[in-house]
Amino acid sequence: MSVAQFVPQIWTTKILRTLEDNLVAKKICNMDAEGEIKKAGDTVYFNGLADPTITAYTGSVSYEGLQDSGLSMVIDQQNYFAFKVSDIQKAQANVDLKGSQAARAAYKLKEACDTNIMSLYGDANLTVTDASCDTASILSTMGAIQQELAQVNVPSSDMWTVIPPWVQLKLKLAGVKFNINEGINGTGGMAWTNELGFDVYVTNQVVNTGTVAVPVSKVMAGSYSAIAFAQQIIETESLRLEGSFDTGVRGLHVFGRKVVRPDLLCTATLTFAAESAI
């Protein structure tokens, strides 16, 4: 190869990353059972008793039996990652590609889990609809969501809702201020507000049944005890691959999620409407 043909290759320690969404599963779910799971197939049991019946007293008392209202949640969701890194690649890059990619893969596993939880919107007993959601209607719509939850005795301190960025913009244009809750995903912060009287989180994982131009978002809201969630990344390991000078890295994420109080969960179907004037 002549000098004129030689093209040097320059490696940098910086790795290009896609932008991260903010993870909400650990913010909105009941995670009391997380430390109890060990593997896929485990079952978590939630004990409960039905409310007693209130009867007018007329001189005698009748005792009713306690009705068990407990339920179970199976750890039935499994996702994995697996990739290989050549030793030459790692040396040239002068960076821990295995460790870096493993951390990124773990984040992507949790992002997939968030998407899975947002798909539970159909289990909600409460519903709100805004077929033309714009700045003029957004405050009324959020108020309707809050009212649905309040009518089933969810206190404002126990209410949450998760909205997509386009709904956040409508709220901003209506005068609602958002803050950044630092440390949610370890590298940045989650946009949120409680100016409306309950906690509002922003994420792109909200289900959209419309198009990119005209989204129809299934906004979920509820009590912090409405959805049970437990997860473990139970396997993360590296191993030498046969037949090549590569190292394989793989990991397994298991989790379970279940709407345990559908009566305390609301799904609002919000259809994007363009602003004519602000």
PEFENVEN-V186187 format. One record per residue. N is the residue number from 1. RES is the residue in one small letter. D_CENTER is the distance of its C-alpha to the mean C-alpha in Angstrom with 1 decimal. Layout:
n->N res->RES d_center->D_CENTER
n->N res->RES d_center->D_CENTER
This chain:
n->1 res->m d_center->54.0
n->2 res->s d_center->55.6
n->3 res->v d_center->54.4
n->4 res->a d_center->53.7
n->5 res->q d_center->51.4
n->6 res->f d_center->49.4
n->7 res->v d_center->45.9
n->8 res->p d_center->44.3
n->9 res->q d_center->40.6
n->10 res->i d_center->38.8
n->11 res->w d_center->35.7
n->12 res->t d_center->33.4
n->13 res->t d_center->31.2
n->14 res->k d_center->28.4
n->15 res->i d_center->25.9
n->16 res->l d_center->24.5
n->17 res->r d_center->20.7
n->18 res->t d_center->18.4
n->19 res->l d_center->16.4
n->20 res->e d_center->13.0
n->21 res->d d_center->10.0
n->22 res->n d_center->8.2
n->23 res->l d_center->5.2
n->24 res->v d_center->3.8
n->25 res->a d_center->3.5
n->26 res->k d_center->7.0
n->27 res->k d_center->7.8
n->28 res->i d_center->7.7
n->29 res->c d_center->8.7
n->30 res->n d_center->12.2
n->31 res->m d_center->12.6
n->32 res->d d_center->16.4
n->33 res->a d_center->17.0
n->34 res->e d_center->15.3
n->35 res->g d_center->18.7
n->36 res->e d_center->20.5
n->37 res->i d_center->19.3
n->38 res->k d_center->21.4
n->39 res->k d_center->21.0
n->40 res->a d_center->19.8
n->41 res->g d_center->21.7
n->42 res->d d_center->21.5
n->43 res->t d_center->21.3
n->44 res->v d_center->20.0
n->45 res->y d_center->22.1
n->46 res->f d_center->21.5
n->47 res->n d_center->24.8
n->48 res->g d_center->25.7
n->49 res->l d_center->28.7
n->50 res->a d_center->29.4
n->51 res->d d_center->30.8
n->52 res->p d_center->34.6
n->53 res->t d_center->36.7
n->54 res->i d_center->38.6
n->55 res->t d_center->42.2
n->56 res->a d_center->45.2
n->57 res->y d_center->47.8
n->58 res->t d_center->51.2
n->59 res->g d_center->53.0
n->60 res->s d_center->51.3
n->61 res->v d_center->47.9
n->62 res->s d_center->46.2
n->63 res->y d_center->43.5
n->64 res->e d_center->40.6
n->65 res->g d_center->38.8
n->66 res->l d_center->35.3
n->67 res->q d_center->32.9
n->68 res->d d_center->30.1
n->69 res->s d_center->26.8
n->70 res->g d_center->24.8
n->71 res->l d_center->22.4
n->72 res->s d_center->20.9
n->73 res->m d_center->17.7
n->74 res->v d_center->18.4
n->75 res->i d_center->16.7
n->76 res->d d_center->17.2
n->77 res->q d_center->14.5
n->78 res->q d_center->15.9
n->79 res->n d_center->15.3
n->80 res->y d_center->17.8
n->81 res->f d_center->19.1
n->82 res->a d_center->22.8
n->83 res->f d_center->25.0
n->84 res->k d_center->28.4
n->85 res->v d_center->30.1
n->86 res->s d_center->33.8
n->87 res->d d_center->35.8
n->88 res->i d_center->37.6
n->89 res->q d_center->34.5
n->90 res->k d_center->33.2
n->91 res->a d_center->36.7
n->92 res->q d_center->37.1
n->93 res->a d_center->33.7
n->94 res->n d_center->34.5
n->95 res->v d_center->30.8
n->96 res->d d_center->28.8
n->97 res->l d_center->27.2
n->98 res->k d_center->26.1
n->99 res->g d_center->24.4
n->100 res->s d_center->22.9
n->101 res->q d_center->21.5
n->102 res->a d_center->20.4
n->103 res->a d_center->18.2
n->104 res->r d_center->16.8
n->105 res->a d_center->16.3
n->106 res->a d_center->14.4
n->107 res->y d_center->12.0
n->108 res->k d_center->11.9
n->109 res->l d_center->11.3
n->110 res->k d_center->8.1
n->111 res->e d_center->7.1
n->112 res->a d_center->8.5
n->113 res->c d_center->6.7
n->114 res->d d_center->3.2
n->115 res->t d_center->6.1
n->116 res->n d_center->7.6
n->117 res->i d_center->5.8
n->118 res->m d_center->6.2
n->119 res->s d_center->9.6
n->120 res->l d_center->10.6
n->121 res->y d_center->11.9
n->122 res->g d_center->15.4
n->123 res->d d_center->15.6
n->124 res->a d_center->15.9
n->125 res->n d_center->19.6
n->126 res->l d_center->19.6
n->127 res->t d_center->19.7
n->128 res->v d_center->20.5
n->129 res->t d_center->21.8
n->130 res->d d_center->22.8
n->131 res->a d_center->24.5
n->132 res->s d_center->25.6
n->133 res->c d_center->23.0
n->134 res->d d_center->24.8
n->135 res->t d_center->25.6
n->136 res->a d_center->28.2
n->137 res->s d_center->25.9
n->138 res->i d_center->22.5
n->139 res->l d_center->23.6
n->140 res->s d_center->25.1
n->141 res->t d_center->22.0
n->142 res->m d_center->19.8
n->143 res->g d_center->22.7
n->144 res->a d_center->22.7
n->145 res->i d_center->19.1
n->146 res->q d_center->20.1
n->147 res->q d_center->23.3
n->148 res->e d_center->21.8
n->149 res->l d_center->19.9
n->150 res->a d_center->23.0
n->151 res->q d_center->25.2
n->152 res->v d_center->23.6
n->153 res->n d_center->24.2
n->154 res->v d_center->20.7
n->155 res->p d_center->21.9
n->156 res->s d_center->20.7
n->157 res->s d_center->19.7
n->158 res->d d_center->17.2
n->159 res->m d_center->15.6
n->160 res->w d_center->12.3
n->161 res->t d_center->11.2
n->162 res->v d_center->8.7
n->163 res->i d_center->11.0
n->164 res->p d_center->11.8
n->165 res->p d_center->14.4
n->166 res->w d_center->17.3
n->167 res->v d_center->16.8
n->168 res->q d_center->16.6
n->169 res->l d_center->19.9
n->170 res->k d_center->21.5
n->171 res->l d_center->20.8
n->172 res->k d_center->22.2
n->173 res->l d_center->25.2
n->174 res->a d_center->25.7
n->175 res->g d_center->26.0
n->176 res->v d_center->22.7
n->177 res->k d_center->22.1
n->178 res->f d_center->18.9
n->179 res->n d_center->18.6
n->180 res->i d_center->16.9
n->181 res->n d_center->15.2
n->182 res->e d_center->16.5
n->183 res->g d_center->15.3
n->184 res->i d_center->11.5
n->185 res->n d_center->11.5
n->186 res->g d_center->15.1
n->187 res->t d_center->16.6
n->188 res->g d_center->15.8
n->189 res->g d_center->14.4
n->190 res->m d_center->11.8
n->191 res->a d_center->13.7
n->192 res->w d_center->13.9
n->193 res->t d_center->16.8
n->194 res->n d_center->18.3
n->195 res->e d_center->21.4
n->196 res->l d_center->20.9
n->197 res->g d_center->21.2
n->198 res->f d_center->17.6
n->199 res->d d_center->14.4
n->200 res->v d_center->12.9
n->201 res->y d_center->10.0
n->202 res->v d_center->10.1
n->203 res->t d_center->8.0
n->204 res->n d_center->9.5
n->205 res->q d_center->6.8
n->206 res->v d_center->8.3
n->207 res->v d_center->10.9
n->208 res->n d_center->14.3
n->209 res->t d_center->17.3
n->210 res->g d_center->19.9
n->211 res->t d_center->21.0
n->212 res->v d_center->20.2
n->213 res->a d_center->23.2
n->214 res->v d_center->22.5
n->215 res->p d_center->18.8
n->216 res->v d_center->18.2
n->217 res->s d_center->14.7
n->218 res->k d_center->13.2
n->219 res->v d_center->12.0
n->220 res->m d_center->10.6
n->221 res->a d_center->12.2
n->222 res->g d_center->13.5
n->223 res->s d_center->14.7
n->224 res->y d_center->12.9
n->225 res->s d_center->14.7
n->226 res->a d_center->13.7
n->227 res->i d_center->11.1
n->228 res->a d_center->12.1
n->229 res->f d_center->10.3
n->230 res->a d_center->12.3
n->231 res->q d_center->12.3
n->232 res->q d_center->15.1
n->233 res->i d_center->16.1
n->234 res->i d_center->19.5
n->235 res->e d_center->21.5
n->236 res->t d_center->22.0
n->237 res->e d_center->25.5
n->238 res->s d_center->28.0
n->239 res->l d_center->31.2
n->240 res->r d_center->34.3
n->241 res->l d_center->34.4
n->242 res->e d_center->37.7
n->243 res->g d_center->39.8
n->244 res->s d_center->38.4
n->245 res->f d_center->38.1
n->246 res->d d_center->34.3
n->247 res->t d_center->31.7
n->248 res->g d_center->28.8
n->249 res->v d_center->25.4
n->250 res->r d_center->22.9
n->251 res->g d_center->20.0
n->252 res->l d_center->18.3
n->253 res->h d_center->14.9
n->254 res->v d_center->14.9
n->255 res->f d_center->12.5
n->256 res->g d_center->12.8
n->257 res->r d_center->10.9
n->258 res->k d_center->12.9
n->259 res->v d_center->13.5
n->260 res->v d_center->16.3
n->261 res->r d_center->17.4
n->262 res->p d_center->17.2
n->263 res->d d_center->19.8
n->264 res->l d_center->17.5
n->265 res->l d_center->14.9
n->266 res->c d_center->15.6
n->267 res->t d_center->14.8
n->268 res->a d_center->16.5
n->269 res->t d_center->17.7
n->270 res->l d_center->18.6
n->271 res->t d_center->21.0
n->272 res->f d_center->21.7
n->273 res->a d_center->25.3
n->274 res->a d_center->27.1
n->275 res->e d_center->28.9
n->276 res->s d_center->32.6
n->277 res->a d_center->33.3
n->278 res->i d_center->31.8
